């Protein structure tokens, strides 16, 4: 399964934000292990660098960005992505860009904790916990 990981899920792990850390870390572990094909919207990289460098310094920011670049596809967001996002009926333009990037990456899901803003997403949005439940083998 191909997933586009939203910025908030990445920051949950980088900043060890509770109570979200465990589920978000499990998603990223599945990406790192190749069990999920992971992508991230390009604009998230600069935000991650900025946030991490502010709270943990440049070396940590470099490491965070290098980890993402080493294990996930970065979806380039050119003119077409932004034009596509402008046509979505979504309240938050940044989230619309995430959906357009997910479409460009042929993602099956957007993994986010911000489901309300993805109500009209053309790519199914799920929380990390929901995706983990979906991936769990059926019992019985």
N, CA, C and O atoms as CSV, one atom per row, in Angstrom:
chain,resi,resn,atom,element,x,y,z
A,1,UNK,N,N,0.848,-1.183,0.000
A,1,UNK,CA,C,0.000,0.000,0.000
A,1,UNK,C,C,0.891,1.243,0.000
A,1,UNK,O,O,1.911,1.304,0.687
A,2,UNK,N,N,0.479,2.213,-0.779
A,2,UNK,CA,C,1.219,3.472,-0.882
A,2,UNK,C,C,0.498,4.535,-0.048
A,2,UNK,O,O,-0.703,4.755,-0.204
A,3,UNK,N,N,1.247,5.183,0.831
A,3,UNK,CA,C,0.665,6.200,1.700
A,3,UNK,C,C,1.444,7.502,1.603
A,3,UNK,O,O,2.666,7.504,1.458
A,4,UNK,N,N,0.720,8.602,1.683
A,4,UNK,CA,C,1.367,9.899,1.825
A,4,UNK,C,C,1.226,10.280,3.297
A,4,UNK,O,O,0.116,10.386,3.818
A,5,UNK,N,N,2.342,10.481,3.945
A,5,UNK,CA,C,2.365,10.766,5.373
A,5,UNK,C,C,2.311,12.278,5.570
A,5,UNK,O,O,3.162,13.011,5.065
A,6,UNK,N,N,1.312,12.730,6.300
A,6,UNK,CA,C,1.134,14.154,6.557
A,6,UNK,C,C,2.163,14.642,7.571
A,6,UNK,O,O,2.706,13.867,8.359
A,7,UNK,N,N,2.411,15.924,7.528
A,7,UNK,CA,C,3.400,16.567,8.389
A,7,UNK,C,C,3.176,16.275,9.868
A,7,UNK,O,O,4.137,16.042,10.601
A,8,UNK,N,N,1.920,16.284,10.318
A,8,UNK,CA,C,1.681,16.099,11.755
A,8,UNK,C,C,2.111,14.718,12.238
A,8,UNK,O,O,2.513,14.571,13.392
A,9,UNK,N,N,2.034,13.719,11.390
A,9,UNK,CA,C,2.464,12.366,11.766
A,9,UNK,C,C,3.985,12.321,11.885
A,9,UNK,O,O,4.525,11.723,12.816
A,10,UNK,N,N,4.666,12.951,10.944
A,10,UNK,CA,C,6.132,13.018,11.021
A,10,UNK,C,C,6.586,13.757,12.276
A,10,UNK,O,O,7.504,13.313,12.965
A,11,UNK,N,N,5.944,14.883,12.571
A,11,UNK,CA,C,6.325,15.654,13.763
A,11,UNK,C,C,5.983,14.926,15.058
A,11,UNK,O,O,6.661,15.118,16.067
A,12,UNK,N,N,4.934,14.089,15.045
A,12,UNK,CA,C,4.635,13.274,16.230
A,12,UNK,C,C,5.850,12.447,16.628
A,12,UNK,O,O,6.164,12.306,17.810
A,13,UNK,N,N,6.523,11.905,15.623
A,13,UNK,CA,C,7.669,11.031,15.885
A,13,UNK,C,C,8.913,11.856,16.194
A,13,UNK,O,O,9.613,11.593,17.171
A,14,UNK,N,N,9.178,12.836,15.374
A,14,UNK,CA,C,10.380,13.650,15.556
A,14,UNK,C,C,10.383,14.341,16.917
A,14,UNK,O,O,11.419,14.429,17.576
A,15,UNK,N,N,9.215,14.829,17.330
A,15,UNK,CA,C,9.120,15.556,18.597
A,15,UNK,C,C,8.621,14.673,19.747
A,15,UNK,O,O,8.426,15.151,20.865
A,16,UNK,N,N,8.419,13.392,19.464
A,16,UNK,CA,C,7.935,12.434,20.472
A,16,UNK,C,C,6.680,12.955,21.165
A,16,UNK,O,O,6.593,12.953,22.393
A,17,UNK,N,N,5.710,13.400,20.369
A,17,UNK,CA,C,4.479,13.992,20.893
A,17,UNK,C,C,3.521,12.906,21.351
A,17,UNK,O,O,3.069,12.069,20.569
A,18,UNK,N,N,3.231,12.946,22.627
A,18,UNK,CA,C,2.271,12.006,23.203
A,18,UNK,C,C,0.888,12.646,23.190
A,18,UNK,O,O,0.778,13.866,23.310
A,19,UNK,N,N,-0.149,11.864,23.051
A,19,UNK,CA,C,-0.205,10.397,23.042
A,19,UNK,C,C,-0.086,9.784,21.649
A,19,UNK,O,O,-0.420,8.614,21.462
A,20,UNK,N,N,0.376,10.541,20.689
A,20,UNK,CA,C,0.350,10.116,19.291
A,20,UNK,C,C,1.618,9.397,18.830
A,20,UNK,O,O,1.635,8.776,17.767
A,21,UNK,N,N,2.661,9.483,19.621
A,21,UNK,CA,C,3.972,8.994,19.198
A,21,UNK,C,C,3.949,7.528,18.755
A,21,UNK,O,O,4.438,7.213,17.671
A,22,UNK,N,N,3.401,6.642,19.556
A,22,UNK,CA,C,3.509,5.198,19.292
A,22,UNK,C,C,2.901,4.811,17.943
A,22,UNK,O,O,3.542,4.112,17.158
A,23,UNK,N,N,1.694,5.250,17.669
A,23,UNK,CA,C,1.032,4.870,16.418
A,23,UNK,C,C,1.747,5.497,15.222
A,23,UNK,O,O,1.942,4.840,14.200
A,24,UNK,N,N,2.132,6.755,15.346
A,24,UNK,CA,C,2.840,7.414,14.243
A,24,UNK,C,C,4.192,6.756,13.992
A,24,UNK,O,O,4.593,6.576,12.842
A,25,UNK,N,N,4.896,6.397,15.065
A,25,UNK,CA,C,6.189,5.723,14.927
A,25,UNK,C,C,6.022,4.363,14.270
A,25,UNK,O,O,6.876,3.951,13.485
A,26,UNK,N,N,4.959,3.670,14.569
A,26,UNK,CA,C,4.716,2.363,13.945
A,26,UNK,C,C,4.502,2.517,12.441
A,26,UNK,O,O,4.988,1.699,11.660
A,27,UNK,N,N,3.784,3.555,12.032
A,27,UNK,CA,C,3.593,3.806,10.599
A,27,UNK,C,C,4.945,4.044,9.933
A,27,UNK,O,O,5.242,3.453,8.895
A,28,UNK,N,N,5.762,4.908,10.530
A,28,UNK,CA,C,7.074,5.192,9.940
A,28,UNK,C,C,7.976,3.970,9.959
A,28,UNK,O,O,8.802,3.800,9.062
A,29,UNK,N,N,7.833,3.117,10.966
A,29,UNK,CA,C,8.604,1.864,11.004
A,29,UNK,C,C,8.199,0.945,9.856
A,29,UNK,O,O,9.051,0.291,9.254
A,30,UNK,N,N,6.915,0.892,9.553
A,30,UNK,CA,C,6.447,0.076,8.432
A,30,UNK,C,C,6.972,0.622,7.102
A,30,UNK,O,O,7.291,-0.146,6.194
A,31,UNK,N,N,7.060,1.942,6.993
A,31,UNK,CA,C,7.645,2.546,5.792
A,31,UNK,C,C,9.127,2.185,5.711
A,31,UNK,O,O,9.612,1.768,4.659
A,32,UNK,N,N,9.843,2.346,6.820
A,32,UNK,CA,C,11.277,2.054,6.831
A,32,UNK,C,C,11.555,0.591,6.500
A,32,UNK,O,O,12.566,0.278,5.871
A,33,UNK,N,N,10.671,-0.299,6.916
A,33,UNK,CA,C,10.844,-1.728,6.659
A,33,UNK,C,C,10.385,-2.133,5.260
A,33,UNK,O,O,10.557,-3.286,4.864
A,34,UNK,N,N,9.809,-1.205,4.518
A,34,UNK,CA,C,9.337,-1.517,3.181
A,34,UNK,C,C,7.982,-2.187,3.144
A,34,UNK,O,O,7.545,-2.646,2.089
A,35,UNK,N,N,7.303,-2.250,4.291
A,35,UNK,CA,C,5.975,-2.859,4.332
A,35,UNK,C,C,4.898,-1.890,3.874
A,35,UNK,O,O,3.807,-2.307,3.483
A,36,UNK,N,N,5.197,-0.608,3.920
A,36,UNK,CA,C,4.368,0.439,3.336
A,36,UNK,C,C,5.265,1.249,2.415
A,36,UNK,O,O,6.437,1.474,2.716
A,37,UNK,N,N,4.720,1.675,1.315
A,37,UNK,CA,C,5.438,2.544,0.392
A,37,UNK,C,C,5.082,3.977,0.789
A,37,UNK,O,O,3.948,4.410,0.582
A,38,UNK,N,N,6.036,4.715,1.355
A,38,UNK,CA,C,5.752,6.021,1.926
A,38,UNK,C,C,6.191,7.180,1.065
A,38,UNK,O,O,7.218,7.130,0.388
A,39,UNK,N,N,5.386,8.228,1.108
A,39,UNK,CA,C,5.696,9.469,0.415
A,39,UNK,C,C,5.367,10.628,1.343
A,39,UNK,O,O,4.602,10.490,2.297
A,40,UNK,N,N,5.963,11.770,1.038
A,40,UNK,CA,C,5.718,12.991,1.799
A,40,UNK,C,C,5.652,14.142,0.807
A,40,UNK,O,O,6.376,14.162,-0.188
A,41,UNK,N,N,4.773,15.102,1.090
A,41,UNK,CA,C,4.678,16.288,0.245
A,41,UNK,C,C,5.948,17.117,0.410
A,41,UNK,O,O,6.428,17.298,1.529
A,42,UNK,N,N,6.483,17.610,-0.673
A,42,UNK,CA,C,7.747,18.333,-0.650
A,42,UNK,C,C,7.780,19.510,0.311
A,42,UNK,O,O,8.801,19.760,0.952
A,43,UNK,N,N,6.676,20.232,0.416
A,43,UNK,CA,C,6.685,21.408,1.288
A,43,UNK,C,C,6.855,21.044,2.762
A,43,UNK,O,O,7.239,21.891,3.567
A,44,UNK,N,N,6.577,19.811,3.114
A,44,UNK,CA,C,6.722,19.374,4.511
A,44,UNK,C,C,8.191,19.338,4.939
A,44,UNK,O,O,8.502,19.507,6.118
A,45,UNK,N,N,9.076,19.122,3.992
A,45,UNK,CA,C,10.501,19.013,4.319
A,45,UNK,C,C,11.027,20.319,4.912
A,45,UNK,O,O,11.749,20.301,5.909
A,46,UNK,N,N,10.674,21.438,4.311
A,46,UNK,CA,C,11.163,22.721,4.831
A,46,UNK,C,C,10.557,23.029,6.196
A,46,UNK,O,O,11.223,23.599,7.060
A,47,UNK,N,N,9.302,22.656,6.390
A,47,UNK,CA,C,8.661,22.883,7.686
A,47,UNK,C,C,9.321,22.033,8.763
A,47,UNK,O,O,9.574,22.513,9.868
A,48,UNK,N,N,9.598,20.785,8.447
A,48,UNK,CA,C,10.271,19.906,9.406
A,48,UNK,C,C,11.635,20.475,9.769
A,48,UNK,O,O,12.003,20.520,10.943
A,49,UNK,N,N,12.371,20.904,8.774
A,49,UNK,CA,C,13.697,21.456,9.053
A,49,UNK,C,C,13.592,22.668,9.973
A,49,UNK,O,O,14.350,22.787,10.935
A,50,UNK,N,N,12.674,23.549,9.685
A,50,UNK,CA,C,12.494,24.755,10.492
A,50,UNK,C,C,12.118,24.405,11.937
A,50,UNK,O,O,12.733,24.904,12.878
A,51,UNK,N,N,11.120,23.558,12.106
A,51,UNK,CA,C,10.637,23.210,13.451
A,51,UNK,C,C,11.725,22.493,14.242
A,51,UNK,O,O,11.988,22.846,15.392
A,52,UNK,N,N,12.350,21.507,13.647
A,52,UNK,CA,C,13.359,20.720,14.375
A,52,UNK,C,C,14.573,21.585,14.708
A,52,UNK,O,O,15.110,21.483,15.811
A,53,UNK,N,N,15.011,22.424,13.789
A,53,UNK,CA,C,16.178,23.265,14.081
A,53,UNK,C,C,15.876,24.240,15.215
A,53,UNK,O,O,16.771,24.594,15.983
A,54,UNK,N,N,14.625,24.674,15.325
A,54,UNK,CA,C,14.248,25.597,16.401
A,54,UNK,C,C,14.267,24.928,17.771
A,54,UNK,O,O,14.704,25.530,18.751
A,55,UNK,N,N,13.791,23.677,17.841
A,55,UNK,CA,C,13.710,23.044,19.163
A,55,UNK,C,C,14.889,22.136,19.466
A,55,UNK,O,O,15.131,21.835,20.635
A,56,UNK,N,N,15.640,21.684,18.455
A,56,UNK,CA,C,16.713,20.726,18.728
A,56,UNK,C,C,18.034,21.046,18.029
A,56,UNK,O,O,19.016,20.326,18.208
A,57,UNK,N,N,18.067,22.104,17.246
A,57,UNK,CA,C,19.311,22.489,16.599
A,57,UNK,C,C,19.448,21.977,15.176
A,57,UNK,O,O,18.709,21.103,14.722
A,58,UNK,N,N,20.422,22.558,14.495
A,58,UNK,CA,C,20.633,22.266,13.082
A,58,UNK,C,C,21.037,20.818,12.816
A,58,UNK,O,O,20.576,20.213,11.847
A,59,UNK,N,N,21.889,20.262,13.665
A,59,UNK,CA,C,22.330,18.874,13.462
A,59,UNK,C,C,21.125,17.925,13.497
A,59,UNK,O,O,21.016,17.033,12.657
A,60,UNK,N,N,20.238,18.113,14.451
A,60,UNK,CA,C,19.033,17.272,14.535
A,60,UNK,C,C,18.126,17.481,13.330
A,60,UNK,O,O,17.533,16.531,12.820
A,61,UNK,N,N,18.020,18.728,12.874
A,61,UNK,CA,C,17.204,19.013,11.692
A,61,UNK,C,C,17.783,18.320,10.464
A,61,UNK,O,O,17.052,17.735,9.664
A,62,UNK,N,N,19.112,18.394,10.324
A,62,UNK,CA,C,19.770,17.706,9.209
A,62,UNK,C,C,19.478,16.208,9.253
A,62,UNK,O,O,19.164,15.602,8.229
A,63,UNK,N,N,19.582,15.620,10.435
A,63,UNK,CA,C,19.339,14.184,10.588
A,63,UNK,C,C,17.893,13.819,10.267
A,63,UNK,O,O,17.642,12.808,9.610
A,64,UNK,N,N,16.941,14.630,10.721
A,64,UNK,CA,C,15.529,14.361,10.451
A,64,UNK,C,C,15.254,14.398,8.950
A,64,UNK,O,O,14.604,13.506,8.406
A,65,UNK,N,N,15.751,15.431,8.295
A,65,UNK,CA,C,15.531,15.558,6.849
A,65,UNK,C,C,16.230,14.425,6.104
A,65,UNK,O,O,15.661,13.853,5.174
A,66,UNK,N,N,17.453,14.098,6.502
A,66,UNK,CA,C,18.171,12.999,5.841
A,66,UNK,C,C,17.425,11.680,5.994
A,66,UNK,O,O,17.380,10.883,5.057
A,67,UNK,N,N,16.834,11.440,7.175
A,67,UNK,CA,C,16.075,10.208,7.392
A,67,UNK,C,C,14.877,10.156,6.453
A,67,UNK,O,O,14.618,9.124,5.834
A,68,UNK,N,N,14.157,11.246,6.343
A,68,UNK,CA,C,12.991,11.278,5.461
A,68,UNK,C,C,13.426,11.081,4.010
A,68,UNK,O,O,12.833,10.284,3.284
A,69,UNK,N,N,14.454,11.803,3.594
A,69,UNK,CA,C,14.916,11.696,2.207
A,69,UNK,C,C,15.430,10.302,1.884
A,69,UNK,O,O,15.339,9.856,0.740
A,70,UNK,N,N,15.967,9.612,2.880
A,70,UNK,CA,C,16.502,8.277,2.657
A,70,UNK,C,C,15.457,7.191,2.589
A,70,UNK,O,O,15.731,6.109,2.068
A,71,UNK,N,N,14.262,7.447,3.102
A,71,UNK,CA,C,13.288,6.367,3.190
A,71,UNK,C,C,11.926,6.626,2.582
A,71,UNK,O,O,11.080,5.733,2.551
A,72,UNK,N,N,11.704,7.846,2.096
A,72,UNK,CA,C,10.390,8.163,1.554
A,72,UNK,C,C,10.528,8.913,0.229
A,72,UNK,O,O,11.493,9.645,0.010
A,73,UNK,N,N,9.558,8.716,-0.633
A,73,UNK,CA,C,9.508,9.525,-1.848
A,73,UNK,C,C,9.084,10.935,-1.458
A,73,UNK,O,O,8.170,11.107,-0.651
A,74,UNK,N,N,9.726,11.920,-2.011
A,74,UNK,CA,C,9.320,13.307,-1.818
A,74,UNK,C,C,8.568,13.723,-3.079
A,74,UNK,O,O,9.119,13.710,-4.179
A,75,UNK,N,N,7.312,14.090,-2.901
A,75,UNK,CA,C,6.469,14.459,-4.030
A,75,UNK,C,C,6.712,15.922,-4.375
A,75,UNK,O,O,6.445,16.818,-3.574
A,76,UNK,N,N,7.220,16.145,-5.572
A,76,UNK,CA,C,7.471,17.514,-6.029
A,76,UNK,C,C,6.147,18.223,-6.253
A,76,UNK,O,O,5.206,17.664,-6.816
A,77,UNK,N,N,6.099,19.449,-5.806
A,77,UNK,CA,C,4.861,20.214,-5.926
A,77,UNK,C,C,5.094,21.397,-6.863
A,77,UNK,O,O,5.512,22.481,-6.453
A,78,UNK,N,N,4.810,21.145,-8.110
A,78,UNK,CA,C,4.938,22.198,-9.105
A,78,UNK,C,C,3.607,22.890,-9.339
A,78,UNK,O,O,2.639,22.699,-8.603
A,79,UNK,N,N,3.593,23.669,-10.351
A,79,UNK,CA,C,2.414,24.469,-10.695
A,79,UNK,C,C,1.154,23.616,-10.789
A,79,UNK,O,O,0.109,24.003,-10.266
A,80,UNK,N,N,1.237,22.465,-11.444
A,80,UNK,CA,C,0.060,21.619,-11.632
A,80,UNK,C,C,-0.543,21.155,-10.304
A,80,UNK,O,O,-1.764,21.102,-10.157
A,81,UNK,N,N,0.311,20.822,-9.345
A,81,UNK,CA,C,-0.184,20.382,-8.039
A,81,UNK,C,C,-0.936,21.523,-7.349
A,81,UNK,O,O,-2.013,21.317,-6.790
A,82,UNK,N,N,-0.365,22.717,-7.393
A,82,UNK,CA,C,-1.016,23.849,-6.735
A,82,UNK,C,C,-2.307,24.249,-7.444
A,82,UNK,O,O,-3.281,24.616,-6.787
A,83,UNK,N,N,-2.328,24.185,-8.767
A,83,UNK,CA,C,-3.568,24.473,-9.495
A,83,UNK,C,C,-4.635,23.437,-9.167
A,83,UNK,O,O,-5.802,23.776,-8.968
A,84,UNK,N,N,-4.233,22.187,-9.113
A,84,UNK,CA,C,-5.189,21.122,-8.759
A,84,UNK,C,C,-5.742,21.370,-7.357
A,84,UNK,O,O,-6.948,21.255,-7.141
A,85,UNK,N,N,-4.882,21.705,-6.414
A,85,UNK,CA,C,-5.310,21.953,-5.035
A,85,UNK,C,C,-6.284,23.120,-4.953
A,85,UNK,O,O,-7.200,23.092,-4.131
A,86,UNK,N,N,-6.111,24.135,-5.776
A,86,UNK,CA,C,-7.008,25.293,-5.767
A,86,UNK,C,C,-8.426,24.908,-6.162
A,86,UNK,O,O,-9.378,25.605,-5.810
A,87,UNK,N,N,-8.577,23.806,-6.888
A,87,UNK,CA,C,-9.898,23.379,-7.342
A,87,UNK,C,C,-10.631,22.488,-6.352
A,87,UNK,O,O,-11.799,22.164,-6.563
A,88,UNK,N,N,-9.969,22.090,-5.282
A,88,UNK,CA,C,-10.620,21.234,-4.292
A,88,UNK,C,C,-11.506,22.069,-3.375
A,88,UNK,O,O,-11.203,23.225,-3.081
A,89,UNK,N,N,-12.582,21.477,-2.939
A,89,UNK,CA,C,-13.477,22.148,-1.991
A,89,UNK,C,C,-13.028,21.816,-0.575
A,89,UNK,O,O,-13.690,21.076,0.152
A,90,UNK,N,N,-11.890,22.382,-0.207
A,90,UNK,CA,C,-11.327,22.158,1.120
A,90,UNK,C,C,-11.044,23.515,1.744
A,90,UNK,O,O,-10.653,24.456,1.053
A,91,UNK,N,N,-11.245,23.611,3.052
A,91,UNK,CA,C,-11.062,24.879,3.748
A,91,UNK,C,C,-9.601,25.274,3.900
A,91,UNK,O,O,-9.279,26.462,3.904
A,92,UNK,N,N,-8.723,24.304,4.024
A,92,UNK,CA,C,-7.313,24.571,4.284
A,92,UNK,C,C,-6.510,24.277,3.021
A,92,UNK,O,O,-6.451,23.134,2.567
A,93,UNK,N,N,-5.893,25.314,2.457
A,93,UNK,CA,C,-5.149,25.150,1.204
A,93,UNK,C,C,-3.977,24.194,1.366
A,93,UNK,O,O,-3.694,23.409,0.461
A,94,UNK,N,N,-3.291,24.246,2.500
A,94,UNK,CA,C,-2.152,23.342,2.716
A,94,UNK,C,C,-2.611,21.887,2.664
A,94,UNK,O,O,-1.924,21.042,2.091
A,95,UNK,N,N,-3.761,21.592,3.255
A,95,UNK,CA,C,-4.286,20.230,3.202
A,95,UNK,C,C,-4.706,19.860,1.782
A,95,UNK,O,O,-4.556,18.709,1.371
A,96,UNK,N,N,-5.229,20.820,1.035
A,96,UNK,CA,C,-5.576,20.571,-0.366
A,96,UNK,C,C,-4.321,20.233,-1.173
A,96,UNK,O,O,-4.360,19.376,-2.056
A,97,UNK,N,N,-3.212,20.905,-0.871
A,97,UNK,CA,C,-1.945,20.600,-1.549
A,97,UNK,C,C,-1.495,19.188,-1.188
A,97,UNK,O,O,-0.969,18.473,-2.041
A,98,UNK,N,N,-1.693,18.778,0.061
A,98,UNK,CA,C,-1.349,17.414,0.469
A,98,UNK,C,C,-2.147,16.403,-0.351
A,98,UNK,O,O,-1.599,15.395,-0.797
A,99,UNK,N,N,-3.434,16.666,-0.550
A,99,UNK,CA,C,-4.267,15.754,-1.342
A,99,UNK,C,C,-3.794,15.718,-2.795
A,99,UNK,O,O,-3.694,14.644,-3.389
A,100,UNK,N,N,-3.503,16.881,-3.363
A,100,UNK,CA,C,-3.009,16.911,-4.742
A,100,UNK,C,C,-1.675,16.166,-4.863
A,100,UNK,O,O,-1.432,15.475,-5.852
A,101,UNK,N,N,-0.824,16.312,-3.859
A,101,UNK,CA,C,0.441,15.568,-3.849
A,101,UNK,C,C,0.184,14.070,-3.724
A,101,UNK,O,O,0.863,13.268,-4.365
A,102,UNK,N,N,-0.786,13.691,-2.909
A,102,UNK,CA,C,-1.137,12.272,-2.753
A,102,UNK,C,C,-1.644,11.701,-4.072
A,102,UNK,O,O,-1.311,10.574,-4.437
A,103,UNK,N,N,-2.445,12.479,-4.780
A,103,UNK,CA,C,-2.904,12.036,-6.098
A,103,UNK,C,C,-1.717,11.846,-7.039
A,103,UNK,O,O,-1.621,10.836,-7.736
A,104,UNK,N,N,-0.821,12.822,-7.050
A,104,UNK,CA,C,0.344,12.749,-7.943
A,104,UNK,C,C,1.197,11.526,-7.623
A,104,UNK,O,O,1.773,10.913,-8.522
A,105,UNK,N,N,1.277,11.174,-6.347
A,105,UNK,CA,C,2.081,10.022,-5.919
A,105,UNK,C,C,1.328,8.700,-6.067
A,105,UNK,O,O,1.885,7.637,-5.791
A,106,UNK,N,N,0.069,8.758,-6.498
A,106,UNK,CA,C,-0.776,7.568,-6.615
A,106,UNK,C,C,-0.922,6.868,-5.260
A,106,UNK,O,O,-0.906,5.641,-5.173
A,107,UNK,N,N,-1.063,7.675,-4.214
A,107,UNK,CA,C,-1.206,7.129,-2.861
A,107,UNK,C,C,-2.600,6.545,-2.668
A,107,UNK,O,O,-3.587,7.051,-3.204
A,108,UNK,N,N,-2.655,5.476,-1.897
A,108,UNK,CA,C,-3.929,4.861,-1.537
A,108,UNK,C,C,-4.577,5.552,-0.338
A,108,UNK,O,O,-5.799,5.550,-0.191
A,109,UNK,N,N,-3.738,6.143,0.517
A,109,UNK,CA,C,-4.221,6.800,1.735
A,109,UNK,C,C,-3.346,8.007,2.051
A,109,UNK,O,O,-2.161,8.039,1.717
A,110,UNK,N,N,-3.945,8.987,2.695
A,110,UNK,CA,C,-3.211,10.050,3.369
A,110,UNK,C,C,-3.271,9.697,4.844
A,110,UNK,O,O,-4.357,9.515,5.394
A,111,UNK,N,N,-2.121,9.599,5.487
A,111,UNK,CA,C,-2.080,9.286,6.917
A,111,UNK,C,C,-1.898,10.602,7.660
A,111,UNK,O,O,-0.879,11.276,7.515
A,112,UNK,N,N,-2.895,10.953,8.452
A,112,UNK,CA,C,-2.927,12.236,9.141
A,112,UNK,C,C,-3.687,12.088,10.449
A,112,UNK,O,O,-4.450,11.140,10.636
A,113,UNK,N,N,-3.470,13.030,11.344
A,113,UNK,CA,C,-4.320,13.076,12.545
A,113,UNK,C,C,-5.387,14.148,12.391
A,113,UNK,O,O,-6.163,14.384,13.317
A,114,UNK,N,N,-5.437,14.782,11.266
A,114,UNK,CA,C,-6.302,15.916,11.031
A,114,UNK,C,C,-7.440,15.533,10.086
A,114,UNK,O,O,-7.595,16.144,9.028
A,115,UNK,N,N,-8.227,14.542,10.450
A,115,UNK,CA,C,-9.246,14.012,9.547
A,115,UNK,C,C,-10.307,15.039,9.160
A,115,UNK,O,O,-10.794,15.023,8.030
A,116,UNK,N,N,-10.664,15.917,10.067
A,116,UNK,CA,C,-11.715,16.891,9.768
A,116,UNK,C,C,-11.392,17.725,8.534
A,116,UNK,O,O,-12.280,18.006,7.730
A,117,UNK,N,N,-10.144,18.119,8.378
A,117,UNK,CA,C,-9.768,18.943,7.226
A,117,UNK,C,C,-9.665,18.145,5.933
A,117,UNK,O,O,-9.531,18.726,4.855
A,118,UNK,N,N,-9.726,16.824,6.030
A,118,UNK,CA,C,-9.646,15.972,4.844
A,118,UNK,C,C,-10.996,15.336,4.522
A,118,UNK,O,O,-11.062,14.344,3.795
A,119,UNK,N,N,-12.059,15.903,5.057
A,119,UNK,CA,C,-13.404,15.352,4.856
A,119,UNK,C,C,-13.752,15.219,3.375
A,119,UNK,O,O,-14.408,14.253,2.984
A,120,UNK,N,N,-13.327,16.166,2.550
A,120,UNK,CA,C,-13.653,16.143,1.123
A,120,UNK,C,C,-12.477,15.684,0.261
A,120,UNK,O,O,-12.434,15.963,-0.937
A,121,UNK,N,N,-11.547,14.997,0.862
A,121,UNK,CA,C,-10.363,14.531,0.142
A,121,UNK,C,C,-10.736,13.462,-0.877
A,121,UNK,O,O,-11.570,12.595,-0.614
A,122,UNK,N,N,-10.112,13.539,-2.031
A,122,UNK,CA,C,-10.309,12.524,-3.053
A,122,UNK,C,C,-9.460,11.281,-2.805
A,122,UNK,O,O,-9.680,10.239,-3.423
A,123,UNK,N,N,-8.488,11.395,-1.898
A,123,UNK,CA,C,-7.688,10.253,-1.453
A,123,UNK,C,C,-8.113,9.990,-0.005
A,123,UNK,O,O,-8.108,10.902,0.822
A,124,UNK,N,N,-8.472,8.769,0.289
A,124,UNK,CA,C,-8.959,8.440,1.632
A,124,UNK,C,C,-7.945,8.845,2.695
A,124,UNK,O,O,-6.764,8.513,2.599
A,125,UNK,N,N,-8.415,9.560,3.703
A,125,UNK,CA,C,-7.560,9.978,4.812
A,125,UNK,C,C,-7.869,9.114,6.023
A,125,UNK,O,O,-9.030,8.870,6.349
A,126,UNK,N,N,-6.808,8.653,6.687
A,126,UNK,CA,C,-6.938,7.815,7.872
A,126,UNK,C,C,-5.928,8.270,8.913
A,126,UNK,O,O,-4.893,8.848,8.583
A,127,UNK,N,N,-6.240,8.003,10.165
A,127,UNK,CA,C,-5.276,8.271,11.226
A,127,UNK,C,C,-4.273,7.128,11.262
A,127,UNK,O,O,-4.523,6.065,10.694
A,128,UNK,N,N,-3.141,7.337,11.924
A,128,UNK,CA,C,-2.201,6.217,12.073
A,128,UNK,C,C,-2.863,4.997,12.729
A,128,UNK,O,O,-2.635,3.869,12.294
A,129,UNK,N,N,-3.669,5.209,13.756
A,129,UNK,CA,C,-4.340,4.085,14.416
A,129,UNK,C,C,-5.291,3.363,13.467
A,129,UNK,O,O,-5.360,2.134,13.475
A,130,UNK,N,N,-6.021,4.113,12.654
A,130,UNK,CA,C,-6.938,3.490,11.695
A,130,UNK,C,C,-6.180,2.667,10.657
A,130,UNK,O,O,-6.612,1.573,10.293
A,131,UNK,N,N,-5.062,3.188,10.186
A,131,UNK,CA,C,-4.283,2.433,9.201
A,131,UNK,C,C,-3.699,1.171,9.819
A,131,UNK,O,O,-3.688,0.116,9.185
A,132,UNK,N,N,-3.213,1.273,11.057
A,132,UNK,CA,C,-2.688,0.083,11.721
A,132,UNK,C,C,-3.771,-0.971,11.889
A,132,UNK,O,O,-3.505,-2.161,11.723
A,133,UNK,N,N,-5.002,-0.546,12.219
A,133,UNK,CA,C,-6.120,-1.494,12.335
A,133,UNK,C,C,-6.448,-2.126,10.981
A,133,UNK,O,O,-6.743,-3.318,10.895
A,134,UNK,N,N,-6.392,-1.319,9.940
A,134,UNK,CA,C,-6.661,-1.814,8.585
A,134,UNK,C,C,-5.617,-2.841,8.160
A,134,UNK,O,O,-5.935,-3.809,7.468
A,135,UNK,N,N,-4.376,-2.630,8.573
A,135,UNK,CA,C,-3.288,-3.527,8.177
A,135,UNK,C,C,-3.190,-4.782,9.038
A,135,UNK,O,O,-2.547,-5.758,8.649
A,136,UNK,N,N,-3.824,-4.757,10.201
A,136,UNK,CA,C,-3.742,-5.899,11.115
A,136,UNK,C,C,-4.405,-7.121,10.493
A,136,UNK,O,O,-5.458,-7.009,9.865
A,137,UNK,N,N,-3.792,-8.282,10.669
A,137,UNK,CA,C,-4.412,-9.500,10.129
A,137,UNK,C,C,-5.747,-9.767,10.826
A,137,UNK,O,O,-5.900,-9.533,12.024
A,138,UNK,N,N,-6.688,-10.251,10.058
A,138,UNK,CA,C,-8.008,-10.561,10.618
A,138,UNK,C,C,-7.866,-11.716,11.599
A,138,UNK,O,O,-7.187,-12.707,11.331
A,139,UNK,N,N,-8.523,-11.560,12.733
A,139,UNK,CA,C,-8.482,-12.626,13.747
A,139,UNK,C,C,-9.656,-13.545,13.560
A,139,UNK,O,O,-10.740,-13.127,13.152
A,140,UNK,N,N,-9.432,-14.773,13.858
A,140,UNK,CA,C,-10.552,-15.694,13.796
A,140,UNK,C,C,-10.213,-16.845,13.030
A,140,UNK,O,O,-11.040,-17.743,12.865
